[in-house]
Amino acid sequence: MKKLFVSAGVVSAMFLASCGGGSDVCDCADMSVAMMNEMKGLEDMAKITEITEKYAAQAEKCEKMGEGKSDEELKAMEEEIKGCASFKEMEKMMSGGQ
């Protein structure tokens, strides 16, 4: 079970690392936290797949936001996302603080 939650966190972290561009940055963080919250405590793979599919379009949008960016631009997006409340919440979730 814990491995499943960690896996969801890793996937969400991947989405977060790919997000960028104004308020869209925090939208990606919001989506990742919402996805993790919905998956929290789940063991039913069908339900997990359903949740993953629910967020697939938004997650793809977040992933594409990082495409074609220079290392400097990616670093700037990473710094920007650190200012989002959802990012702070996700960090707490990943560290087991919730």
MDAnalysis code that builds the backbone (N, CA, C; Angstrom):
import MDAnalysis as mda
import numpy as np

u = mda.Universe.empty(294, n_residues=98, atom_resindex=np.repeat(np.arange(98), 3), trajectory=True)
u.add_TopologyAttr("name", ["N", "CA", "C"] * 98)
u.add_TopologyAttr("resid", np.arange(1, 99))
u.add_TopologyAttr("resname", ["MET", "LYS", "LYS", "LEU", "PHE", "VAL", "SER", "ALA", "GLY", "VAL", "VAL", "SER", "ALA", "MET", "PHE", "LEU", "ALA", "SER", "CYS", "GLY", "GLY", "GLY", "SER", "ASP", "VAL", "CYS", "ASP", "CYS", "ALA", "ASP", "MET", "SER", "VAL", "ALA", "MET", "MET", "ASN", "GLU", "MET", "LYS", "GLY", "LEU", "GLU", "ASP", "MET", "ALA", "LYS", "ILE", "THR", "GLU", "ILE", "THR", "GLU", "LYS", "TYR", "ALA", "ALA", "GLN", "ALA", "GLU", "LYS", "CYS", "GLU", "LYS", "MET", "GLY", "GLU", "GLY", "LYS", "SER", "ASP", "GLU", "GLU", "LEU", "LYS", "ALA", "MET", "GLU", "GLU", "GLU", "ILE", "LYS", "GLY", "CYS", "ALA", "SER", "PHE", "LYS", "GLU", "MET", "GLU", "LYS", "MET", "MET", "SER", "GLY", "GLY", "GLN"])
u.atoms.positions = np.array([
    [0.818, -1.188, 0.000],
    [0.000, 0.000, 0.000],
    [0.863, 1.255, 0.000],
    [1.865, 1.275, 0.872],
    [2.724, 2.445, 0.937],
    [3.472, 2.640, -0.378],
    [3.872, 1.533, -1.011],
    [4.544, 1.622, -2.305],
    [3.648, 2.277, -3.340],
    [2.366, 1.978, -3.290],
    [1.410, 2.555, -4.223],
    [1.326, 4.063, -4.038],
    [1.250, 4.506, -2.787],
    [1.178, 5.938, -2.511],
    [2.463, 6.635, -2.950],
    [3.592, 5.995, -2.690],
    [4.870, 6.560, -3.116],
    [4.923, 6.638, -4.637],
    [4.426, 5.599, -5.313],
    [4.399, 5.612, -6.777],
    [3.557, 6.771, -7.295],
    [2.405, 6.988, -6.682],
    [1.557, 8.108, -7.080],
    [2.294, 9.426, -6.856],
    [3.031, 9.500, -5.770],
    [3.805, 10.705, -5.487],
    [4.890, 10.945, -6.503],
    [5.547, 9.885, -6.921],
    [6.606, 10.010, -7.928],
    [6.011, 10.491, -9.239],
    [4.877, 9.920, -9.631],
    [4.213, 10.361, -10.862],
    [3.831, 11.828, -10.742],
    [3.289, 12.211, -9.604],
    [2.907, 13.599, -9.394],
    [4.117, 14.522, -9.409],
    [5.189, 14.072, -8.823],
    [6.409, 14.884, -8.837],
    [6.892, 15.088, -10.260],
    [6.758, 14.052, -11.090],
    [7.141, 14.187, -12.493],
    [6.298, 15.265, -13.156],
    [4.986, 15.269, -12.891],
    [4.121, 16.285, -13.462],
    [4.519, 17.665, -12.956],
    [4.798, 17.758, -11.686],
    [5.179, 19.045, -11.109],
    [6.455, 19.575, -11.726],
    [7.416, 18.701, -11.943],
    [8.682, 19.128, -12.521],
    [8.494, 19.623, -13.942],
    [7.442, 19.189, -14.602],
    [7.198, 19.566, -15.979],
    [6.341, 20.817, -16.108],
    [5.753, 21.280, -15.030],
    [4.820, 22.392, -15.103],
    [5.544, 23.723, -15.213],
    [4.872, 24.683, -15.770],
    [5.455, 26.007, -15.843],
    [4.535, 26.981, -16.543],
    [4.821, 28.285, -16.382],
    [4.121, 29.306, -17.132],
    [2.980, 29.975, -16.389],
    [3.297, 30.971, -15.562],
    [2.269, 31.744, -14.885],
    [1.445, 30.936, -13.919],
    [0.134, 31.236, -13.890],
    [-0.747, 30.544, -12.952],
    [-0.903, 29.073, -13.299],
    [-0.538, 28.686, -14.516],
    [-0.593, 27.271, -14.904],
    [0.323, 26.437, -14.019],
    [1.364, 27.038, -13.512],
    [2.288, 26.319, -12.628],
    [1.535, 25.793, -11.411],
    [0.815, 26.662, -10.765],
    [0.071, 26.249, -9.572],
    [-1.098, 25.341, -9.928],
    [-1.657, 25.500, -11.133],
    [-2.713, 24.590, -11.574],
    [-2.180, 23.161, -11.649],
    [-0.950, 23.006, -12.121],
    [-0.341, 21.678, -12.191],
    [-0.108, 21.120, -10.789],
    [0.335, 21.965, -9.902],
    [0.544, 21.528, -8.520],
    [-0.786, 21.151, -7.879],
    [-1.819, 21.953, -8.122],
    [-3.151, 21.655, -7.589],
    [-3.637, 20.295, -8.080],
    [-3.459, 20.039, -9.371],
    [-3.885, 18.782, -9.963],
    [-3.146, 17.610, -9.333],
    [-1.867, 17.761, -9.149],
    [-1.068, 16.678, -8.570],
    [-1.505, 16.355, -7.154],
    [-1.753, 17.377, -6.360],
    [-2.193, 17.164, -4.979],
    [-3.586, 16.536, -4.961],
    [-4.473, 17.012, -5.823],
    [-5.819, 16.438, -5.883],
    [-5.759, 14.960, -6.259],
    [-4.901, 14.639, -7.210],
    [-4.745, 13.250, -7.646],
    [-4.211, 12.388, -6.505],
    [-3.216, 12.887, -5.804],
    [-2.645, 12.141, -4.687],
    [-3.678, 11.955, -3.578],
    [-4.462, 12.990, -3.305],
    [-5.490, 12.885, -2.269],
    [-6.531, 11.831, -2.634],
    [-6.909, 11.787, -3.906],
    [-7.903, 10.797, -4.326],
    [-7.353, 9.376, -4.258],
    [-6.051, 9.238, -4.469],
    [-5.448, 7.905, -4.461],
    [-5.041, 7.444, -3.062],
    [-5.026, 8.362, -2.134],
    [-4.588, 8.055, -0.782],
    [-5.410, 6.913, -0.180],
    [-4.723, 5.888, 0.238],
    [-5.366, 4.759, 0.886],
    [-5.986, 3.738, -0.050],
    [-5.906, 3.975, -1.342],
    [-6.519, 3.043, -2.298],
    [-5.611, 1.850, -2.579],
    [-6.223, 0.700, -2.714],
    [-5.511, -0.501, -3.128],
    [-6.133, -1.088, -4.389],
    [-7.310, -0.619, -4.750],
    [-8.049, -1.103, -5.909],
    [-7.444, -0.512, -7.191],
    [-6.776, -1.358, -7.965],
    [-6.104, -0.889, -9.178],
    [-7.091, -0.304, -10.182],
    [-8.309, -0.817, -10.230],
    [-9.309, -0.277, -11.152],
    [-9.633, 1.173, -10.785],
    [-9.762, 1.442, -9.494],
    [-10.056, 2.804, -9.032],
    [-8.867, 3.726, -9.291],
    [-7.668, 3.218, -9.074],
    [-6.457, 4.009, -9.330],
    [-6.362, 4.347, -10.810],
    [-6.658, 3.375, -11.663],
    [-6.637, 3.610, -13.109],
    [-7.681, 4.656, -13.483],
    [-8.848, 4.567, -12.878],
    [-9.923, 5.537, -13.135],
    [-9.469, 6.955, -12.774],
    [-8.817, 7.101, -11.637],
    [-8.333, 8.415, -11.198],
    [-7.241, 8.917, -12.141],
    [-6.338, 8.029, -12.527],
    [-5.261, 8.408, -13.448],
    [-5.847, 8.900, -14.768],
    [-6.850, 8.194, -15.271],
    [-7.494, 8.595, -16.523],
    [-8.234, 9.921, -16.368],
    [-8.813, 10.136, -15.204],
    [-9.543, 11.382, -14.931],
    [-8.634, 12.600, -15.099],
    [-7.395, 12.462, -14.678],
    [-6.448, 13.580, -14.723],
    [-5.501, 13.527, -15.928],
    [-5.665, 12.560, -16.811],
    [-4.716, 12.344, -17.904],
    [-4.524, 13.572, -18.799],
    [-5.599, 14.205, -19.206],
    [-5.484, 15.357, -20.110],
    [-4.749, 16.516, -19.442],
    [-5.102, 16.780, -18.196],
    [-4.445, 17.880, -17.475],
    [-2.978, 17.547, -17.217],
    [-2.695, 16.290, -16.895],
    [-1.312, 15.875, -16.643],
    [-0.480, 16.001, -17.915],
    [-1.066, 15.627, -19.036],
    [-0.354, 15.748, -20.315],
    [-0.045, 17.212, -20.620],
    [-0.997, 18.086, -20.335],
    [-0.782, 19.526, -20.531],
    [0.396, 20.007, -19.687],
    [0.451, 19.544, -18.439],
    [1.550, 19.937, -17.555],
    [2.888, 19.421, -18.080],
    [2.898, 18.173, -18.535],
    [4.134, 17.598, -19.075],
    [4.634, 18.393, -20.272],
    [3.713, 18.776, -21.150],
    [4.093, 19.489, -22.379],
    [4.605, 20.893, -22.099],
    [4.237, 21.449, -20.960],
    [4.671, 22.807, -20.640],
    [6.193, 22.904, -20.518],
    [6.833, 21.801, -20.189],
    [8.279, 21.802, -20.033],
    [9.038, 21.501, -21.310],
    [8.327, 21.071, -22.345],
    [8.983, 20.707, -23.597],
    [9.597, 21.928, -24.280],
    [10.795, 21.750, -24.796],
    [11.460, 22.800, -25.538],
    [12.035, 23.915, -24.691],
    [12.008, 23.743, -23.404],
    [12.540, 24.768, -22.500],
    [14.029, 24.523, -22.262],
    [14.753, 25.606, -22.098],
    [16.177, 25.495, -21.768],
    [16.305, 25.086, -20.302],
    [17.499, 24.678, -19.916],
    [17.741, 24.324, -18.517],
    [17.439, 25.501, -17.595],
    [17.766, 26.704, -18.053],
    [17.511, 27.897, -17.245],
    [16.011, 28.130, -17.075],
    [15.260, 27.948, -18.162],
    [13.810, 28.121, -18.086],
    [13.173, 27.066, -17.181],
    [13.656, 25.829, -17.270],
    [13.140, 24.768, -16.409],
    [13.441, 25.056, -14.944],
    [14.639, 25.576, -14.687],
    [14.996, 25.918, -13.309],
    [14.112, 27.054, -12.790],
    [13.815, 28.022, -13.649],
    [12.937, 29.129, -13.251],
    [11.529, 28.614, -12.944],
    [11.039, 27.658, -13.742],
    [9.722, 27.076, -13.479],
    [9.724, 26.305, -12.166],
    [10.823, 25.619, -11.902],
    [10.941, 24.876, -10.644],
    [10.888, 25.827, -9.459],
    [11.567, 26.942, -9.568],
    [11.545, 27.928, -8.488],
    [10.153, 28.534, -8.329],
    [9.489, 28.778, -9.454],
    [8.152, 29.355, -9.415],
    [7.159, 28.422, -8.719],
    [7.247, 27.148, -9.024],
    [6.287, 26.204, -8.447],
    [6.488, 26.048, -6.940],
    [7.685, 26.300, -6.480],
    [7.947, 26.202, -5.040],
    [7.155, 27.230, -4.252],
    [6.667, 28.261, -4.931],
    [5.864, 29.294, -4.277],
    [4.386, 28.956, -4.193],
    [3.979, 27.864, -4.807],
    [2.568, 27.456, -4.806],
    [2.222, 26.733, -3.506],
    [1.051, 27.051, -2.966],
    [0.585, 26.390, -1.742],
    [0.476, 24.881, -1.954],
    [0.037, 24.477, -3.133],
    [-0.119, 23.048, -3.418],
    [1.221, 22.323, -3.400],
    [2.271, 22.996, -3.821],
    [3.591, 22.371, -3.807],
    [4.022, 22.107, -2.378],
    [3.774, 23.073, -1.518],
    [4.116, 22.900, -0.100],
    [3.310, 21.751, 0.508],
    [2.042, 21.647, 0.130],
    [1.193, 20.563, 0.615],
    [1.722, 19.213, 0.105],
    [2.144, 19.188, -1.143],
    [2.668, 17.938, -1.699],
    [3.955, 17.524, -0.992],
    [4.822, 18.473, -0.717],
    [6.045, 18.152, 0.020],
    [5.715, 17.511, 1.364],
    [4.707, 18.078, 2.036],
    [4.301, 17.533, 3.327],
    [3.770, 16.098, 3.166],
    [2.980, 15.880, 2.129],
    [2.430, 14.554, 1.860],
    [3.542, 13.548, 1.564],
    [4.514, 13.954, 0.780],
    [5.610, 13.064, 0.390],
    [6.498, 12.719, 1.578],
    [6.591, 13.622, 2.526],
    [7.435, 13.355, 3.694],
    [6.677, 12.586, 4.775],
    [5.424, 12.255, 4.503],
    [4.634, 11.504, 5.468],
    [3.996, 12.375, 6.517],
    [3.964, 13.680, 6.294],
    [3.420, 14.615, 7.269],
    [1.915, 14.697, 7.285],
    [1.234, 13.880, 6.489],
    [-0.222, 13.945, 6.481],
    [-0.846, 12.603, 6.560],
])
